Amino acid sequence: MLDLPLEDLQNYGNARGFKKIYDHYAPFVWRIVLRTLKNEIDAKIVLQNVFVVLYKSIKNFRFESAFSTWIYRIALNETMKFINKKKSRRELPLNDDIEVKSGEDRISDKILATKILNSLSAQERFLLISREVEGISFDDLAEITGKTSGALRVEIMRLKQKVRESFDEKF
């Protein structure tokens, strides 16, 4: 994800400037939050929370790292905060919204992939989707998560192996 030019980021104080930031980064945040939470309503709540936090704290951004990295960090924090809040209230759905094609006895690869991804924790899904689907670099993920790049490489390699083994068990 390319960051907006510096002059656009410095015009955050007015409504038009912040709208430009929202329009540029919201689709990016939406994809990762929705894939992590697997629930559109919850993802909309978290997306809104991300941009409220961003709006309140954007004046504190020091331009020492990529703006997109900072937004991803906020998205990760807000997603985990939302999950923890739902867990504490026992509201987290099991998400069995998987549909089997009518008249077919076998499960499609897409449904199987969904089941396997659902078996991962939210943190694991966030990392796997961020790296493998969104293409976020290990250095950016390290900055987002506070882990080292090397540790993330190992963790994602193990996650990929876990997913591969789950596929192998099904076939």
C-alpha positions as CSV (number, residue, x, y, z in Angstrom):
1,M,0.0,0.0,0.0
2,L,1.4,3.4,-1.0
3,D,1.2,6.1,1.5
4,L,-0.4,9.4,0.6
5,P,2.0,12.3,-0.1
6,L,3.3,14.1,2.9
7,E,1.3,17.3,2.1
8,D,-1.9,15.3,2.1
9,L,-1.1,13.8,5.5
10,Q,-0.3,17.2,7.0
11,N,-3.7,18.6,6.0
12,Y,-5.5,16.1,8.3
13,G,-6.9,18.9,10.4
14,N,-9.7,19.9,8.0
15,A,-12.6,17.7,7.0
16,R,-11.5,17.5,3.4
17,G,-8.0,16.5,4.4
18,F,-9.2,13.8,6.8
19,K,-11.7,12.5,4.2
20,K,-8.8,12.1,1.7
21,I,-7.0,10.0,4.3
22,Y,-10.1,8.0,5.0
23,D,-10.8,7.4,1.3
24,H,-7.3,6.2,0.7
25,Y,-6.8,3.9,3.8
26,A,-10.3,2.7,4.6
27,P,-10.5,-0.1,1.9
28,F,-7.1,-1.3,3.1
29,V,-8.2,-1.4,6.7
30,W,-11.6,-2.9,5.8
31,R,-10.1,-5.9,4.0
32,I,-7.9,-6.9,6.9
33,V,-10.5,-6.3,9.6
34,L,-13.2,-8.1,7.8
35,R,-11.0,-11.1,7.0
36,T,-9.9,-11.2,10.6
37,L,-13.3,-10.8,12.3
38,K,-15.4,-12.7,9.6
39,N,-18.4,-10.6,10.4
40,E,-19.4,-7.5,8.4
41,I,-21.2,-5.7,11.2
42,D,-18.3,-6.2,13.6
43,A,-15.9,-5.1,10.9
44,K,-17.8,-1.9,10.4
45,I,-17.7,-1.1,14.1
46,V,-13.9,-1.8,14.2
47,L,-13.3,0.2,11.0
48,Q,-15.1,3.2,12.6
49,N,-13.2,2.8,15.8
50,V,-9.9,2.7,13.9
51,F,-10.6,6.1,12.2
52,V,-11.9,7.6,15.4
53,V,-8.7,6.7,17.1
54,L,-6.8,7.9,14.1
55,Y,-8.6,11.2,14.1
56,K,-8.0,11.8,17.8
57,S,-4.3,10.8,17.7
58,I,-3.1,11.9,14.2
59,K,-1.5,15.0,15.6
60,N,0.8,12.7,17.5
61,F,2.1,10.9,14.4
62,R,5.8,11.7,14.2
63,F,6.5,10.6,10.5
64,E,9.2,8.2,11.8
65,S,7.6,5.3,10.0
66,A,5.2,4.8,7.2
67,F,1.7,6.1,7.8
68,S,0.2,2.9,6.6
69,T,2.2,1.0,9.2
70,W,0.8,3.2,11.9
71,I,-2.8,2.7,10.7
72,Y,-2.2,-1.1,10.6
73,R,-1.1,-1.0,14.2
74,I,-4.2,0.9,15.2
75,A,-6.3,-1.6,13.2
76,L,-4.6,-4.5,14.9
77,N,-5.1,-2.9,18.4
78,E,-8.7,-2.1,17.8
79,T,-9.5,-5.5,16.3
80,M,-7.9,-7.3,19.3
81,K,-9.6,-4.9,21.7
82,F,-13.0,-5.7,20.0
83,I,-12.4,-9.4,20.1
84,N,-11.4,-9.3,23.8
85,K,-14.5,-7.3,24.7
86,K,-16.8,-9.7,22.9
87,K,-15.0,-12.7,24.5
88,S,-15.5,-11.2,27.9
89,R,-19.2,-10.9,27.2
90,R,-19.3,-14.3,25.5
91,E,-20.6,-12.8,22.3
92,L,-18.0,-14.1,19.9
93,P,-19.9,-16.2,17.3
94,L,-18.5,-19.5,16.1
95,N,-19.2,-18.3,12.6
96,D,-20.6,-21.4,11.0
97,D,-21.9,-19.5,8.1
98,I,-20.3,-22.0,5.7
99,E,-22.6,-23.1,2.9
100,V,-22.3,-26.4,1.1
101,K,-23.4,-26.5,-2.5
102,S,-26.8,-28.2,-2.8
103,G,-26.7,-31.7,-4.1
104,E,-23.0,-32.1,-3.7
105,D,-21.4,-34.5,-1.1
106,R,-18.0,-32.9,-1.2
107,I,-16.9,-29.6,0.3
108,S,-15.3,-27.1,-2.0
109,D,-11.8,-25.8,-1.6
110,K,-13.1,-22.4,-0.7
111,I,-15.3,-23.7,2.1
112,L,-12.4,-25.9,3.4
113,A,-10.1,-22.9,3.3
114,T,-12.6,-20.9,5.3
115,K,-12.9,-23.6,7.9
116,I,-9.1,-23.8,8.2
117,L,-8.8,-20.1,8.5
118,N,-11.6,-20.0,11.1
119,S,-9.6,-22.5,13.2
120,L,-6.8,-20.0,13.5
121,S,-6.8,-17.4,16.3
122,A,-7.6,-13.8,15.3
123,Q,-4.0,-12.8,15.7
124,E,-2.8,-15.7,13.5
125,R,-5.4,-14.8,10.8
126,F,-4.3,-11.1,11.0
127,L,-0.7,-12.0,10.4
128,L,-1.3,-14.5,7.7
129,I,-3.8,-12.3,5.8
130,S,-1.5,-9.2,6.3
131,R,1.5,-11.0,4.8
132,E,0.1,-13.4,2.3
133,V,-3.0,-11.6,1.0
134,E,-2.2,-7.9,1.6
135,G,1.5,-8.3,0.9
136,I,2.7,-6.3,3.9
137,S,6.5,-6.6,4.3
138,F,8.0,-8.4,7.3
139,D,9.6,-5.1,8.4
140,D,6.3,-3.3,8.4
141,L,4.6,-6.2,10.2
142,A,7.5,-6.1,12.8
143,E,6.8,-2.5,13.4
144,I,3.0,-3.1,13.7
145,T,3.3,-6.1,16.0
146,G,6.4,-5.1,18.0
147,K,8.0,-8.5,17.1
148,T,11.2,-8.9,15.2
149,S,11.2,-9.5,11.5
150,G,12.9,-12.9,12.0
151,A,10.4,-14.0,14.6
152,L,7.5,-13.1,12.3
153,R,9.1,-15.0,9.4
154,V,9.2,-18.1,11.6
155,E,5.7,-17.5,12.9
156,I,4.2,-17.1,9.5
157,M,6.2,-20.1,8.2
158,R,4.7,-22.2,11.0
159,L,1.2,-20.8,10.3
160,K,1.6,-21.8,6.6
161,Q,2.7,-25.2,7.6
162,K,-0.2,-25.6,10.0
163,V,-2.6,-24.6,7.2
164,R,-0.9,-27.0,4.8
165,E,-1.2,-29.9,7.3
166,S,-4.9,-29.1,7.8
167,F,-5.5,-29.3,4.1
168,D,-3.5,-32.6,3.9
169,E,-5.7,-34.0,6.7
170,K,-8.8,-33.2,4.7
171,F,-7.7,-34.9,1.5
